[in-house]
């Protein structure tokens, strides 16, 4: 939904009614994750995607029907359906898509939701997508860490959903919860899709060199909020790093320690140390490897790596802490240029995030997509 949120808000603000299809569950090799959405406007235009092209036509038609009729629909697309190949989902996956009509009366909280997303305030939307009472389907609650708005039709169900949605929001998870019709914990009949909108994860690039400029472009492309930090003001300039969200002049270890103390880094944060200089990289790695971060990588030759490990051991880091260091940084792609190296580093980050091995898919068997225990 994040991909179409601005367009949805624009149409909503203008008083339009739109059809919104959202992926609420996926199975096997589904092409898009839960939360992917497609908006169908009254003028016939479509925005976003639920399947990367496989079932867009079918969802488009269903969205038009829902807007005309008003009743939300939960539709499954996949190889188990008689019409699976007709709608084009030939990848072997299964998608559950919830299609609903969105307008000002049906979603009065949208303005507050958009404001929170723009302000990078954590917020989640919990929507009833399945219920024996058709009048309950499509009802929603918007949940913040400290408040909520909306109702699904009963105080008991509201309390259970708000509690569980906050837990999912805290861990950055999007998915479907199941309850009894009145919110019973050990029941079935009501399915609630929770779409979490966390602030984007951070990528901290230390070392204002040409490789950092390519890494900033790559990080922004992947959806990270990118900071480039270097203690040398002549190199750490906005003009040299136009793709970074911020450029900071500070000693890397001091900046990272301050950000951690302020609670602005978490288990999704990526740190790439590209300085090659022990007076910069050893102190910042000493801080980084003691934090709960998603990824810590450092550039350098194998000789540099061996010297770096020696210095870090002398600084008191344990072997388990050192094992978290990706050095030399990146996957073995044969990269040479800054841009190729950025792809190599990004590939390693993606592989570690989703449990991939970096092998060629053509040489492997089994599922293409994996679900890790914790998403960084």
C-alpha atoms as one frame of an Amber mdcrd trajectory, in Angstrom:
protein
   0.000   0.000   0.000   2.927   2.336   0.609   3.626   2.469  -3.139   0.166
   3.854  -3.922  -0.444   5.806  -0.714   0.235   9.240  -2.179  -2.048   8.618
  -5.162  -4.718   7.149  -2.895  -4.574  10.207  -0.654  -4.764  12.570  -3.620
  -7.895  10.854  -4.941  -9.384  10.617  -1.440  -8.780  14.319  -0.826 -10.541
  15.148  -4.084 -13.601  13.201  -2.938 -13.144  10.351  -5.446 -13.989   6.688
  -4.898 -11.293   4.201  -5.933 -10.825   0.447  -5.941  -7.875  -0.850  -3.945
  -6.533  -4.389  -4.273  -4.069  -5.463  -1.579  -2.088  -8.704  -1.316  -2.958
 -10.048   2.145  -1.441 -13.546   1.958   1.077 -15.329  -0.261   2.036 -18.972
  -0.689   4.954 -20.608  -2.476   6.571 -18.498  -5.234   4.218 -15.525  -5.118
   5.678 -12.611  -7.111   4.799  -9.786  -4.681   4.798  -9.698  -0.862   1.873
  -9.097   1.461   1.065  -5.398   1.452   1.633  -4.882  -2.274  -1.288  -2.926
  -3.679  -2.918  -1.704  -6.878  -5.246   1.266  -7.097  -7.905   1.564  -9.811
  -9.271   5.098 -10.219 -12.599   6.260 -11.607 -10.871   7.602 -14.725  -9.706
   4.065 -15.571  -6.079   4.551 -14.599  -4.228   1.952 -12.539  -1.376   2.538
 -10.107   0.843   0.005  -8.381   0.966  -3.761  -8.750  -0.164  -6.867  -6.893
   1.674  -9.474  -8.934   4.251  -7.868 -11.190   1.869  -8.229 -14.127   0.514
 -11.760 -13.663  -3.018 -11.054 -12.436  -3.293  -7.290 -12.794  -6.049  -7.543
 -15.405  -8.236  -9.750 -13.226  -7.773  -7.539 -10.172  -8.475  -4.449 -12.273
 -11.832  -5.884 -13.394 -12.697  -6.963  -9.853 -11.844  -3.520  -8.476 -14.232
  -1.881 -10.942 -16.987  -4.300  -9.863 -16.336  -3.616  -6.175 -16.460   0.145
  -6.657 -19.741  -0.213  -8.535 -21.269  -2.633  -6.014 -19.553  -1.493  -2.835
 -19.027  -4.927  -1.224 -15.360  -5.906  -0.575 -14.082  -9.218  -1.963 -11.275
 -11.536  -0.857 -10.093 -13.361  -3.987  -7.483 -16.097  -4.356  -5.350 -16.424
  -7.475  -3.083 -19.406  -8.037  -2.356 -22.669  -9.777  -4.984 -24.443  -7.725
  -7.704 -22.335  -9.325  -9.450 -23.460 -12.492  -8.693 -20.136 -14.128  -5.125
 -19.734 -12.849  -3.497 -19.832 -16.246  -6.237 -17.657 -17.697  -5.260 -14.823
 -15.380  -1.571 -15.531 -15.860  -0.246 -16.639 -12.458   1.985 -19.331 -13.917
   4.861 -18.895 -11.431   3.457 -21.593  -9.139   2.495 -19.181  -6.399  -0.799
 -18.281  -4.763  -2.024 -14.798  -3.861  -4.935 -13.745  -1.669  -5.999 -10.268
  -2.776  -8.479  -8.153  -0.825 -10.309  -5.695  -3.074 -12.261  -2.842  -1.492
 -13.772   0.532  -2.264 -11.958   3.458  -0.646 -13.478   6.912  -0.231 -13.759
   9.541   2.479 -16.741   7.956   4.299 -15.225   4.459   4.313 -11.734   5.528
   5.424 -11.963   8.759   7.468  -8.615   8.033   9.151  -6.625   8.116   5.895
  -5.477  11.705   6.400  -3.969  10.841   9.795  -2.385   7.688   8.372  -0.690
   9.570   5.537   0.546  12.267   7.896   2.141   9.645  10.137   3.803   7.867
   7.224   5.222  11.147   5.911   6.454  12.072   9.385   8.020   8.591   9.719
   5.837   7.815  12.724   5.175   4.053  13.051   1.572   3.194  12.192  -0.374
   0.097  11.122  -3.740  -0.471   9.452  -5.742  -3.527  10.566  -8.552  -4.427
   8.138 -11.124  -7.210   8.464 -10.822  -9.219   5.240 -12.926 -12.243   6.239
 -15.909 -12.545   8.617 -19.212 -14.488   8.751 -21.004 -11.126   9.051 -20.567
  -9.407   5.689 -21.143  -6.013   7.335 -17.874  -6.430   9.276 -15.725  -7.037
   6.189 -13.699  -3.961   5.288 -13.889  -2.384   8.722 -10.544  -1.201  10.002
  -8.549   0.171  12.898  -5.533   2.449  12.487  -3.010   1.648  15.205  -0.164
   3.772  16.526   2.199   2.842  19.384   0.206   5.068  21.765  -3.306   5.318
  20.303  -5.779   3.897  17.801  -8.710   5.048  15.668 -11.632   3.140  14.164
 -13.438  -0.057  15.108 -14.190  -3.464  13.630 -17.544  -3.666  15.384 -16.949
  -4.883  18.933 -14.872  -3.766  21.916 -13.499  -7.263  22.484 -12.284  -7.634
  18.913 -10.903  -4.088  18.885  -8.830  -4.733  22.009  -7.361  -7.984  20.677
  -6.543  -6.515  17.263  -4.963  -3.334  18.631  -2.781  -5.363  20.985  -1.608
  -7.766  18.288  -1.188  -5.054  15.642   1.102  -3.116  17.982   3.242  -6.210
  18.376   3.483  -6.606  14.612   4.241  -2.904  14.176   7.054  -3.102  16.728
   8.717  -5.932  14.805   7.961  -4.444  11.386   5.784  -7.348  10.258   2.882
  -7.256   7.810   0.488 -10.209   7.659  -2.884 -11.741   8.497  -4.202 -12.514
  11.988  -7.027 -14.947  12.752  -9.675 -14.737  15.481 -13.123 -15.939  16.342
 -15.975 -13.768  15.036 -15.869 -11.579  18.162 -12.104 -11.462  18.559 -11.676
 -14.754  20.428  -8.000 -15.649  20.573  -8.598 -19.356  19.981 -11.213 -19.087
  17.322 -11.654 -18.886  13.613 -13.957 -17.047  11.297 -12.419 -13.573  11.294
  -9.247 -12.750   9.364  -7.598  -9.358   9.885  -4.859  -8.054   7.609  -2.295
  -5.851   9.399  -0.281  -3.571   7.124   2.652  -2.091   9.053   4.160   1.228
   8.008   7.480   1.522   9.739   9.939   4.305   8.929  12.338   3.144   6.196
  15.435   1.293   7.401  18.689   3.227   7.573  21.908   2.739   5.645  24.948
   4.407   7.194  27.860   4.757   4.779  31.138   5.747   6.417  33.849   7.179
   4.181  33.188   9.965   1.651  34.769   8.297  -1.373  33.576   7.508  -4.898
  32.442   4.043  -3.794  30.258   5.733  -1.158  28.517   7.817  -3.839  27.595
   4.647  -5.744  26.505   2.964  -2.500  24.286   5.934  -1.616  22.545   5.644
  -4.996  22.062   1.913  -4.507  20.806   2.291  -0.938  18.247   4.902  -1.961
  17.112   2.665  -4.804  16.582  -0.205  -2.346  14.429   1.963  -0.067  16.925
   2.809   2.669  17.284   6.216   4.280  20.945   6.837   3.463  23.438   8.820
   5.536  27.013   9.423   4.372  29.373  10.328   7.215  33.024  11.392   7.153
  35.152  13.514   9.456  36.681  15.452   6.529  34.481  18.427   5.529  36.237
  18.884   2.202  34.956  15.461   1.087  31.651  15.133   2.973  29.611  17.583
   0.893  26.064  17.529  -0.452  27.294  18.144  -4.004  29.363  14.923  -3.948
  26.501  12.808  -2.570  23.251  14.101  -4.094  21.499  10.734  -3.635  22.068
  10.562   0.131  19.288  11.780   2.393  21.863  13.427   4.616  25.599  14.071
   4.640  27.221  14.393   8.054  30.629  15.783   8.967  31.707  13.927  12.098
  33.983  11.159  13.247  32.190   7.939  12.232  32.464   6.211  15.610  31.216
   9.283  17.442  28.269   9.729  15.074  27.237   6.043  15.244  27.476   5.972
  19.042  25.294   9.091  19.276  22.691   7.665  16.882  22.563   4.426  18.855
  22.225   6.323  22.139  19.336   8.318  20.632  17.586   5.116  19.480  17.868
   5.956  15.784  19.424   2.635  14.704  17.848  -0.810  14.988  18.051  -4.405
  13.785  17.300  -3.289  10.206  20.138  -0.747  10.038  22.898  -1.384   7.498
  26.444  -0.096   8.085  28.983   0.015   5.255  32.502   1.129   6.242  34.374
   2.157   3.117  37.250   4.228   4.520  40.216   1.809   4.158  41.846   3.773
   6.982  42.271   2.098  10.395  42.025   5.380  12.298  38.476   5.716  10.915
  37.245   2.169  10.404  38.498   0.401  13.535  36.776   2.770  16.014  33.465
   2.745  14.110  33.539  -1.039  13.719  34.238  -1.367  17.435  30.953   0.455
  18.038  28.969  -1.188  15.220  29.825  -4.799  16.046  28.543  -4.362  19.588
  25.129  -3.143  18.388  22.125  -5.166  17.198  22.351  -4.138  13.533  21.183
  -5.874  10.384  24.491  -5.755   8.550  28.022  -4.505   9.153  30.466  -4.618
   6.250  33.926  -3.141   5.722  35.847  -2.591   2.484  39.470  -3.534   2.066
  41.909  -6.117   0.808  42.496  -9.388   2.603  45.686  -7.924   4.074  43.660
  -4.942   5.322  41.050  -7.336   6.694  43.650  -9.349   8.643  45.168  -6.186
  10.095  41.688  -4.884  10.965  40.785  -8.080  12.824  44.044  -7.865  14.796
  43.279  -4.285  15.829  39.674  -5.136  16.749  40.789  -8.051  18.908  43.223
  -5.737  20.650  40.287  -3.378  21.256  38.516  -6.192  23.134  35.988  -7.506
  20.620  35.012 -11.156  21.036  35.106 -13.780  18.308  31.294 -13.892  18.185
  31.219 -10.121  17.638  33.883 -10.334  14.939  31.904 -13.094  13.199  29.195
 -10.537  12.425  31.588  -8.531  10.254  31.268  -8.908   6.472  34.815  -8.274
   5.297  35.987  -8.075   2.609  32.595  -6.535   1.900  30.139  -7.844  -0.714
  29.568 -11.009  -2.742  32.040 -12.468  -5.223  30.672 -10.930  -8.439  34.027
  -9.900  -9.860  33.096  -6.247  -9.310  35.668  -3.564 -10.114  33.979  -0.182
 -10.580  32.256   1.724  -7.749  28.880   0.926  -9.304  29.637  -2.780  -9.640
  30.958  -2.843  -6.087  27.741  -1.216  -4.848  25.777  -4.000  -6.574  28.037
  -6.576  -4.896  27.464  -5.055  -1.452  23.713  -4.734  -2.052  23.577  -8.367
  -3.171  25.186  -9.480   0.084  22.770  -7.370   2.137  19.779  -8.837   0.285
  21.105 -12.385   0.611  21.609 -12.029   4.363  18.237 -10.352   4.778  16.256
 -13.125   3.089  18.471 -16.144   3.703  19.828 -16.452   0.179  23.163 -18.046
  -0.685  24.179 -15.973  -3.676  24.173 -18.985  -6.025  22.792 -18.889  -9.561
  19.097 -19.767  -9.425  19.463 -21.834 -12.590  21.666 -24.290 -10.659  19.282
 -24.672  -7.702  16.055 -26.485  -6.957  13.260 -25.710  -4.514  11.571 -22.427
  -3.547  12.962 -19.203  -4.959  11.685 -17.039  -2.107  12.525 -17.621   1.538
  11.004 -16.312   4.771  13.650 -15.560   7.423  13.061 -15.663  11.183  13.776
 -11.953  11.420  13.697  -9.397   8.614  16.515  -6.891   8.907
